[in-house]
Amino acid sequence: MEPTYQSPQFHGGDGIVTPSGSIETNLEGRCTLDEPVMETIMRDLRSIGTKLKYVMLPRARADKGAGLREWDLWGPLVLCLALGIMLSLHAEQALDLAELCGLLVALVSLFTDGRGGRSGQALRSHCLWRFSFDDALSLTDASARELANAAWACAKVTTAGLPCLERIATASLEMDPRPKFKGSFTAVDVAQLCWSLASLTVEVPWCRAAARWVTDQPATTAFPAQSVSTVAWALARGAAREGAKSEAAAAVELLLQGLEGDLEPRHWSNLSWAAAKVNAASLSPFLWHLPVEQLKQPQHLANVAWATAATAEISETADRLMPRIASQALQLGLHVFQDEELAGLLYGAASNHFVEERFLTEAQQEVASRCLGGVELAGIFWSLSVLSSASEPLRWEAANRAVELSPQGLANVAWACALQAWDAWATAGFLAAVKSHLKDFSPQGLVNLAWSWTEMEVHPGEEGALRKILLMAVERAEELKAMEFSSLLCSLAKSRRAEEAAALLRHLQRLEEPMGDEMK
């Protein structure tokens, strides 16, 4: 059925002077959606004029003013007057031009949303105009709530709002001696500001300031669940950029302890992901109470499955959770998971060595039916290889699409292929892709490359590339974990690199005391 726009109007009577006063309440058979704009405007103007005459001269109408009882005449007037009076009674000063424009834009946005339109761009554009292009406004005088709202508006328009967002971030922080939030920022303000700053990459060091704001709160402070979820998510994203992982972990710990009220599924999802991202110590007990059966969205299940990987080797929480997560995912159907979500779900299963037959069978079928992106392809191939469920077509696809893979993806594919005793290095283009990204590999990625190469037969004429990989890994040995250190030492032994092995052993002597029993 075609929608119709119904606008009550007055019919003209015998003449323009004395209309009948009857109100049209239905426009049966008419559709005004496709009529010319000018016709719509003129009809509305005539309706307004007729109603105005009816109100001003009610006794001159044929019905002697009976139509005055219609709410369509008086309702909007009463509501607008009441709103205006209430706002004026509590106003400290008269509205300036910017505030008046903001109010008008907000009203237009609400009416547009009510009609099924998209109004957000109008409101965000106004915020950008006020905070970025109005030289008369000083950001230093803006309140915490105004700064948070403006930051949200800038983040919503993505890269176009980045310059303005950096100005807002600078105005929100005191840089001497260390960055911290100034003014009276509430939990809601900090959550909104942190979300905005984490959504875009700004050059202002805000993450440590946000973490410090959390840790400076009184021990008895109870944070709303929504604010906790948002701040934790933002800290986890910002910590990697600023190298503030320890500060973020301490802040997330306090946020988890200060939770109040029941958590919604999205809060469980965000907090699990954030706590795992910063390696928060309380992640395992937090996950222990997680109500998996309440998670009905694929993204929530994927985030929680990914988070369980952080506790897979240190507690029994993951062993308890992963079967329930897999069961819930099968109930939803793996076909509803986006590629990235499916990769996160399988990563959790691989890290926990979850090998339930039905889950793996459906996962293999779902993966085979998709055309995966490079990032998701590398992650899913690694996970299925760990679970001994990677098919040969998937293996060939992962190796042959090396040019699309990130450095981490290349390292994962090389390691997974070697795990299955299959030489990815023999595939055309794989070695070239590794060489082109060599300076971008992490220490762990270099170790994976070295291990996979030495597990396979070294290709004639390419020993120089292996030597370079080993040298780069040895130079960054202090960043390795004990298992990675051991793997690198084995790779050096297999490649007969005595000089590099000696250098690695010297690193071992320096690291043995702080790493303790784990290194032994």
RAJOJO-V216595 format. One record per residue. SS is DSSP state (a for helix, b for strand, c for the rest). PSI is psi in whole degrees, -180 to 180 (NA if undefined). Layout:
{{SS	PSI} {SS	PSI}}
This chain:
{{c	134} {c	134} {c	147} {c	141} {c	116} {c	118} {c	109} {c	135} {b	170} {b	140} {c	145} {c	139} {c	-133} {c	-27} {c	175} {c	-29} {c	-41} {c	80} {c	160} {c	-29} {c	-4} {c	143} {b	128} {b	122} {c	1} {c	140} {c	60} {c	137} {c	0} {c	140} {c	114} {c	5} {c	-31} {c	5} {c	159} {c	149} {a	-43} {a	-35} {a	-40} {a	-45} {a	-46} {a	-38} {a	-42} {a	-40} {a	-41} {a	-39} {a	-42} {a	-44} {a	-43} {a	-43} {a	-36} {a	-44} {a	-37} {a	-39} {a	-41} {a	-34} {c	67} {a	-34} {a	-13} {a	3} {c	157} {c	-30} {c	10} {c	37} {c	14} {a	-28} {a	-10} {a	-17} {a	-7} {c	128} {a	-26} {a	-26} {a	-46} {a	-25} {a	-57} {a	-37} {a	-46} {a	-45} {a	-44} {a	-41} {a	-43} {a	-42} {a	-43} {a	-41} {a	-45} {a	-41} {a	-38} {a	-31} {a	-35} {a	1} {c	134} {c	-30} {c	168} {c	150} {c	135} {c	178} {a	-41} {a	-41} {a	-39} {a	-43} {a	-40} {a	-42} {a	-43} {a	-42} {a	-39} {a	-43} {a	-44} {a	-39} {a	-44} {a	-45} {a	-38} {a	-42} {a	-39} {a	-27} {c	7} {c	12} {c	-174} {c	108} {c	-10} {a	-35} {a	-36} {a	-47} {a	-42} {a	-37} {a	-39} {a	-43} {a	-42} {a	-39} {a	-44} {a	-42} {a	-9} {a	-33} {a	-7} {c	99} {c	-19} {c	-19} {c	131} {c	119} {a	-25} {a	-21} {a	-5} {c	149} {c	168} {a	-41} {a	-39} {a	-41} {a	-42} {a	-43} {a	-42} {a	-38} {a	-42} {a	-43} {a	-42} {a	-42} {a	-32} {a	-26} {c	15} {a	-131} {a	-26} {a	-27} {a	4} {a	-47} {a	-43} {a	-39} {a	-37} {a	-37} {a	-42} {a	-42} {a	-42} {a	-41} {a	-22} {a	-12} {b	150} {b	127} {c	-2} {c	123} {c	-24} {c	150} {c	133} {b	158} {b	136} {c	162} {c	-170} {c	72} {c	127} {c	174} {a	-38} {a	-42} {a	-47} {a	-40} {a	-45} {a	-41} {a	-44} {a	-40} {a	-43} {a	-44} {a	-32} {a	-26} {a	-32} {c	155} {c	103} {c	155} {c	10} {c	130} {c	82} {c	-24} {a	-46} {a	-37} {a	-41} {a	-43} {a	-40} {a	-36} {a	-42} {a	-48} {a	-21} {c	-8} {c	150} {c	151} {c	-25} {c	-1} {c	130} {c	123} {b	140} {c	147} {a	-40} {a	-43} {a	-42} {a	-47} {a	-45} {a	-46} {a	-43} {a	-43} {a	-45} {a	-42} {a	-41} {a	-36} {a	-40} {a	-24} {a	-41} {a	-37} {a	-37} {a	-3} {c	37} {c	41} {a	-41} {a	-42} {a	-41} {a	-40} {a	-42} {a	-40} {a	-42} {a	-38} {a	-48} {a	-38} {a	-42} {a	-35} {a	-28} {c	16} {b	145} {c	147} {c	173} {c	145} {c	138} {c	162} {a	-39} {a	-30} {a	-44} {a	-43} {a	-52} {a	-42} {a	-38} {a	-46} {a	-46} {a	-44} {a	-38} {a	-36} {a	-37} {c	7} {c	47} {c	138} {c	-28} {c	12} {a	-46} {a	-51} {a	-30} {a	-46} {a	-26} {a	-33} {c	10} {c	126} {c	86} {a	-38} {a	-17} {a	-9} {c	108} {c	-3} {c	137} {a	-40} {a	-38} {a	-45} {a	-40} {a	-42} {a	-44} {a	-41} {a	-42} {a	-39} {a	-34} {a	-23} {a	-29} {a	-20} {a	6} {c	-35} {c	-2} {c	-6} {c	170} {c	5} {a	-46} {a	-40} {a	-32} {a	-33} {a	-41} {a	-41} {a	-37} {a	-38} {a	-44} {a	-42} {a	-43} {a	-38} {a	-39} {a	-34} {a	-41} {a	-33} {c	124} {a	-18} {a	-18} {a	-8} {c	133} {c	164} {a	-46} {a	-38} {a	-41} {a	-38} {a	-42} {a	-40} {a	-46} {a	-31} {a	-42} {a	-41} {a	-42} {a	-42} {a	-29} {c	5} {c	46} {c	113} {c	35} {c	130} {a	-46} {a	-42} {a	-46} {a	-38} {a	-47} {a	-35} {a	-43} {a	-44} {a	-40} {a	-42} {a	-40} {a	-25} {c	-2} {c	155} {c	97} {c	150} {c	168} {a	-45} {a	-48} {a	-36} {a	-47} {a	-43} {a	-44} {a	-40} {a	-43} {a	-46} {a	-47} {a	-30} {a	-41} {a	-36} {c	8} {c	39} {c	11} {c	127} {c	162} {a	-41} {a	-38} {a	-38} {a	-45} {a	-41} {a	-43} {a	-41} {a	-38} {a	-16} {c	33} {a	-32} {a	-22} {a	-8} {c	150} {c	169} {a	-43} {a	-39} {a	-40} {a	-44} {a	-40} {a	-43} {a	-43} {a	-44} {a	-45} {a	-38} {a	-43} {a	-33} {a	-32} {c	13} {c	41} {c	130} {c	99} {a	-26} {a	-21} {a	-11} {c	136} {c	128} {c	-17} {a	-48} {a	-39} {a	-39} {a	-40} {a	-45} {a	-38} {a	-22} {c	13} {a	-40} {a	-10} {a	-4} {c	144} {c	165} {a	-40} {a	-39} {a	-39} {a	-41} {a	-42} {a	-41} {a	-46} {a	-43} {a	-45} {a	-37} {a	-46} {a	-21} {a	-29} {c	174} {c	129} {c	132} {c	134} {c	138} {c	-6} {c	15} {a	-27} {a	-37} {a	-41} {a	-43} {a	-40} {a	-41} {a	-45} {a	-42} {a	-44} {a	-38} {a	-41} {a	-40} {a	-25} {c	27} {a	-28} {a	-17} {a	1} {c	151} {c	171} {a	-44} {a	-39} {a	-38} {a	-45} {a	-41} {a	-40} {a	-40} {a	-40} {a	-40} {a	-40} {a	-40} {a	-42} {a	-32} {a	-1} {c	46} {c	84} {a	-40} {a	-45} {a	-36} {a	-39} {a	-41} {a	-39} {a	-38} {a	-34} {a	-38} {a	-40} {a	-41} {a	-36} {a	-30} {a	-13} {a	-42} {a	-51} {a	-29} {a	-19} {a	-138} {a	-29} {a	-43} {c	-39} {c	NA}}
